[in-house]
């Protein structure tokens, strides 16, 4: 996988992990806190309503309820506003705390009914239950009068329901100014008894029980404290925030994953970069054999391979330069030594300056001049500084000119030299440089062809390409030597004798000239059968 894909995959993994973890945590935390909040609200509501109901049940009045409201607000943290069912404000926790009352919240108020619930024994409801109901009403009236009097007097009042649910009032002291109705008074006198008559005629226990409870509630409604509407909270109250600790923990975990991923990625990237830096530093100091280990197929690996190819190219160039220096020294050392020896002998009078000796020395000097000229041409060509005068050139005429120029050499070697151009072929090139290329190829072919052999110069057109060939029936070149054929100063004759070859630069110069014309030079050879050089150029219409 490439480095870009690995980086994208890592970032996508981190993003997905972070998103998933955040969503999971938020959902889990929100669900949990909503449940806890609902449960806490229910518990607070239940606690507040039970405390207020207990106060009304015990005291028989709502006077003095403010301390209880203040304590409940402090314990539960709720804003509590208590009003009667006819909208009379009894207490507000904001006012009790010394601050301006806030607007009531949007949730509906909670009803608190302090009236006792009549308990009727299970089973068939007999006529005796009527008496119990009337008695309960009278007793409740008495208990309320007593509880209200004790509360107004400042006594601590407690109440315990009896078997019928009627509060039994006890106090820590009797103020003495409370008038308690006579429990022995007839509770059935007056209109109370009349209301019970229809209910006693009901045929079923259920309807009779409901009637007794309804009559009890109606007759006690004017006696019991009014029902309360308890408002909790206030308008605009902010919901409970999510806990920060789990969010911080998940964020830290995601950050840790990102850091670990970045460390792994940086290690995978920096390790080969350090190796490349070290190898480049060594290469700059002359260690041309330095290479970097390469594995994988990503961008870093491709960079390593490119560096190794560059190092190999530099090493090869250095080796070629050294070999060129050695070849030049080899080419010039022996002829110059010969020239020096003869000149010293002539100076010392050891030999006589005969015409033959002077011709030999002149020929040797011309050979050295040719080597120097070839080196200069090759250097200019490789530097792109060789001058070309391009024009439209007919390959048939060019090959005929080359045949004429080498006819004497071919005749002396006993080699047949022919041209073959069935159709006109033209290229846009420098005619002198192309003749130089053909001359080099043709000279090599004549030297490699034994007497009785043939050298053929041919040209033809294949589509948009012009193909020029120099084919001989000479000794051929072994396959292992073909890759070195265009190297500088390379010759098949290891002894590098003058009779078997020239300077060894002709093919290098020919390849560079053809390359400058946008063409190629290829060679095919079979030992004992001959060699064919093929030059391909762009043909003109």
N, C-alpha and C positions, 0 to 999 in steps of 0.2 A: 504494500500500500504506500502511496506517495506521502511525502511529508505534509503537503497541503490537506490531503484527505484525513491524515491522522490528527492534525490540528483541529479540523472541522469536527471530526468524530469526538474528540475530547471535549471541545466546547459544547457540542450538542448534548453529550452525556452529562456534563456539569449543569447545563441549563435544565435538562429534563429532571435530573436529580433534585436540583433546587426547587423547581416548580412543583414536582410531586411531593417533596418533603414539606414545602410550605402549605400546599393545599391540604395534605393529610393532617398536618399539625393544626391548621386553622379550623378545619372541619371538626376534628376530634376535640380541640380545646373549646370551640364555640358550643358544640353539642353538650360537652360536659358542664361548662359554666352556665349554659341555659338551664340545664336540668338542676344544677345546684342553686341557681338564682330562683327558679320557680319553687323548688323545695324550700329555700330559705324564706321566700315571700309568703308561702303558705304557712310556714311555721310562725313567722312574725304576725301574720293576720290572725292566725289561731290564738297566739299568745295574747295579742292586744284585745281581741273580742272576748276571750275567756276572762281576762282581767277586768274589763269593763262590765261584763255581765255579772261577774262575781261581786263587783262593787255595788251595782244597782240592786242585786239580789239581797246583799247584806245590809245596805244602808237605806233602802227604800226611797232614796232621793239622789239626784245628781249633784247636789251641793257638796263642795269639797272634793270634786273629782280631779281638780287641776294637778295636785301633786302626783296622783296616779298617772295622769297623761304625761307629765314631765318625766317621770321615772321610766315609763314605757318607751318614750321617744329616745331617751338616753341609752337604754339597754338595746333597743332594736336598730337604732340609727334611722328610723323612719320619721318623716314629718307627719304628725297626727293632728287632724282637725275634727273636733267632735261637735255635732249639732243635733238638735232634736228633729223628729220627723216633721215638725212644723217650722223648721229652719231657724231655730233659736240657737245661737252660738254659745256653747258651754266652755270650751277650752281649745286653744291652738298652741301646739308645741313651739312654733316660731315666736309667738308673742311671749310665751312663758320663758323662752331662752333670751329674750331681750332684743329680738330683731324684727324687722318688718315682715308681716305675714306674706308669704309667697302665694301666687295663684294656685288653686287646687289642681291636681293632676288630672289626666284624661281618663283614668280608670274609674269605674263606677264605685260609689261608696259602699261600705260594708254595713249591714244592718245588725244592730245589737238590741235584742229584746230581753229585758231583765225579768219579765213576768215568769213565774214558775209554771211548769207544765204539769197539769193534773195527772196523777198516777191512779189508774183504775185497775183493780185486781183482774187478773186473767180469768177467763171462764165466763159463764153466764152472768150477766149484769142483773142483779136483783133490785127490788125496790129500795133495799137498804142503801144502795149507792146514791140514791137521791138525797138521803139524809147526810151521807158522808160529804156530798158535794156542797150542800148548803152549809154544813159545819165548816168545811174547808174555806168557804168564802168568808165566813165570819172570823175564823181564826186568822186568815190572811189579812183581813182588815185590821185586826188587833195587832198582828205582828208588824204590819207596815207602820201603824201609828206609833208603836213602841220603838221600832228601829229609826224612824224619822226623828222622834223626840230625842233619842240617845245621840244620834249623829249631830243634830243641831246643838246639843249640849256639849259636844266635843269628846264624847266617850269613844273608846275603841270597840267597834261592834263586830261581832262574828255571827254567822248564821249557819245552821245545820238543818237540812231538810228532814222532815219526819217521814213517816210511811206514806202520807198522802202528797208529799212534795212541798208542804207548807214550811216556810222557814221558822226555825226555833232560834230566837234571838238570845244572845248572851253578850254581856258587856263587862268591862273591867271595873265599872262603878255605876251607880244609879244616881243620876243628878238630882232626882227628887222632884223636879218640876215637870215631869212627863206624866200625863194622864193616860192610863191604860184602860181601855174599855173593859167592862165586866165580861169575862169569858162565859159567865152563866146566862147571859141574856139570850132570849129566844132568837136564833138566827133566821127562823122561818117567817118571822113577822114581816109584813109589808109586801112590796111588789116582787121581792126576790122569789118568794114561794110561788107566785103566780107564773113566773117564767118557766118553772120546772115542770109544771103540770103537763104541757104538751109533750115534753121529752119523755115523761114517764109512760106515755101511751104508745111509744114506738114498739114495733113488733119484733125487731131483730136486735141482737146485742150490739152489733157494729154500729148501727144508726143511733142507738141509744147512748152508746159510749161517745160517739161524735157529738151528739146533742149536749151531753153533760160537759164535755170539754169546751164547746162553743159558748154555752151559757156561763161557764166558769171564767172564760176569757173576757166575755162581754161585761160581766159584773165586776171583774177586777180591773178592767181597763182604766176606769177613772181613779183607781186607787194607786196602781203601780206607776213608777217613773215612766215618762214617755220613752218610746223607742228612740234609739240613737242611729244617726248616719255617720259612720266613721270614714273620713277621707284620708287616704294614705298617699304620700308622695306629693310632688308639685309639678306644675307645668314646666316643660323644658328640662326636666331632670335627665342628666346624662346617664346612659346605660352603663352598667359595670364593664370596665375595660378588660380585655384579655390579659391573662398573666404574661409577664414579660420573660420569665425564666425559660419556659419551653421554647419560645421563639428564638431567644438568644442561643440556646443549646443547638437547635437545628441550624441556625445561621452559622454557628461556629463549626458544626459538622460539615456543612456544604463548603465553607471556606477551607477547611482542612483537606477535603477531597480535591478542591481546585488547586491548593498549594502542592499536594502530592502529585497531582497530574502534571502541573507545571514543572516540578522537579524532575519527574521521569522524562518529560518531553525535552527539557533543557539538557538533561544528561545525554539523551539520544542524539541531540543536535550538536552539543558542545564537544563531545568526545571526538567525533570525526573532524570537527573544525579545529580543535587543538592539534590533532595529527596533521591536518593540512598545513596549519601554521608552522609547525615544527619542520615538516618536509620542505615547505617553501623557503624557510630560513636557511636550511641546509643547502638547498638548491642554489640559493643566492650566494652561498659561501663556496660554491664549486663542487659540492657533493652531487654530481649528476646521476649517481646510481640510486638516490633516495626515492622511495615510492611509499604510498600510503595504502594500508589494507582496505579493501573495499568489499562490502557485502550488502545485499539487498538491491532494490531497483528504484528507490525513491530519488528525490532531487539531490540529497547529500551524496548518495552513492554515485550518481551521474557526475557530480562535481569532482569526486575522488577519481573516477575513471578519466575525466577530462584532464585533471592534473597529471595523472600517470602518463597519459598520451603526450602531454606537453613535455614532461620530463624525458620521455623516451625520444621525442623529437629533438630536444636540446642535446641529449647525449649522442644521438646519431649525428647531429650537425657538428658537434665537437669532434666526434670520431672522424667524420668526413674531412673536417678542416685539418686534423692532424695527418690523415692519410694524404690529403692534397699537398700539404707541406712536404711530406716525405716523398711523394711522387715527383713533385717539382724538383726537389733536391736530387732525386735519382736521375731524372731526365737531363738535368743540366750539369751534374757533377762530371760524368765521364767525358762528354764532348768538350767541356771547358778545360778539363785536365789535359785532353789531347791537344787542344789549341795552345795551351800554355807550354806544354812540352816541346811542341814543334817550334813555337816562337822563341823559346829559350835556346833551342838547338840552333836555330837560324842566327840568333844574336851572337852565340858563342862560336859560330862557324863550324859547328859539328856536322851540319848537313848543308847541302847546296840548295839555293832557292830555285828549284826546277819548275817549269810550267805545270807539270802534273801535281807537284806538292802544293803549289799555290791554288790550283783548281780544287784540290781536296779540302784545303783549309777554308776556301770560300764556300764550298758546299756545306761544310759543317757549321759555318757561321749563319748561313741562310736557314739551316734547319733549326738552330736556336732561335732565330728571328721568327720563324713560323710558330714555334711553341709559344713564344711571348705574345705574338699576335692572337693566337687561338685563346690563350688565357685572358687576354683583354676582351676579346669578343664574348667569351663565356661570362665574364664578370659583368659586362654591360648588359648582356641579355638577361641574366638572372636578376639584375638590379632594375630591369625595365627601362634602361637608358639607351638601349641599342636603337639606332635611328633606322626607320623604315620609310621607304618611298613607295606607297601602294598605288597600284594601277591594275587595269584589267590585263590578265596574262593568259595566253593560250598554252595549256600544258603540252600539247603536241609539239609546238615550236620549241618550248623549253627543253623537252626531252631530246629533240633532234640536235639542239645546240650542245647539250651535254654529251651525246654520242660522238659528235664530231670532235669535241675537245679531248675525249679519251680514246679515240680510235687508234692512235699510234700506240698507246700503252696496251690496248687490247690486242693489237696485231703482234706486238713484241712478245706478249705472254701467250700467244696462240689461242686466244679466246674469241669466240664469235660474239659480237655486240650488236643487238638489234633493238628496234623500237616497235611498239604496237599501240596505235591510237586509232581505233576503228571510227570514232566519231569525235568531232571537236568538243573539247572540254575547257571551260574558262573559269578562272578564279580571280578574286580581287586580292592581290598580294604584291609583295616586293619581289620583282623578278630576279634581282641579283642575289637576294638571300635564299630564294627557292633554288637557284642554281647552285648555291653553296651547299644546301642540304642534299640535292641530288648528287653533286660532285663527291661529297663525303661518302654517301651510301654506295655510289658506283665505284669509287676507289677501293673501298673495302671488299666489294663483290669481286672485282678483278684480281685482287691479291689472294682471295680465298678460293678462286676457281683454277683448277689445273689446266694445262694445255689440252685443247680439244673440247673444253667445256663451253657453256653458253651463258651469257648475261642478257636478260630481256628487260627493257624499260617500257612500261605500259601505263596507260591512263584511260579511265572510263568514268562514266557518270552513273550514279545510283540515286535516283530521286534528286534531293537537294544537296547531295554530297558528291564531291569529286574525289576519286580514289586513284592514287598514283602508287605503282609498285616497282620495286627493283628486285628481280628474282635471278638467282644464279644456280648453277649446278655444281657448286663447289663442295668442299669437305664437310660443311655443316658445323653447327655449334652444339655441344652437349647441353642437355636440358638443365643441368645444375649451374651452367654458366650464363644462361639467358637472363636471370634477374640482375646480373651485374653488367650487362652489355652496355648500358648507358651511363655507367659510373665514370667519373673522371679518371683518366690515365689507365683505365682497365683495358687489357689486351689479352686475347686468348693465349698468346705465347708468353709463358711465364718468364722466359729469358728476356723478353722485351727487346728482341733483336730488331734492327732497322729494316731488315729484309722482309719481316713478317707483318709490319704495321707502321702506322704513323705515330703521332704524339699521344694518341689515346684520348683526345679531347673532341674529335670530330663528331662522334655520335651524341655526346652531351650537348654540343653546340647545335646540332641538327634538331634534337628534341626540343630545346628551348625556343629555337626559331619557329618551329611548327606550332608549339604551344602559344607563342605570341600571336600567331595567325588564327588562333581559335581551333586548331586541329589536333590530331593525335598521331603518334608513331607506334606501330606494333611490329613484332617480329615473330616469324614462325621458322623453325629450322629442324632438319632431320640430318643426323650424322650420316655422311656418305651420299646424301641425296641433294643437299643444297639448302639455301636460306632465302627467305622472302621478307623484305621490309615493305610495309604498307603505310602510306601517308594518306590521311583523310582530311580534306578541307571542305569548306563551304563553297558550293558552286554558284556562279552567277547565272541569272536567267539567260 
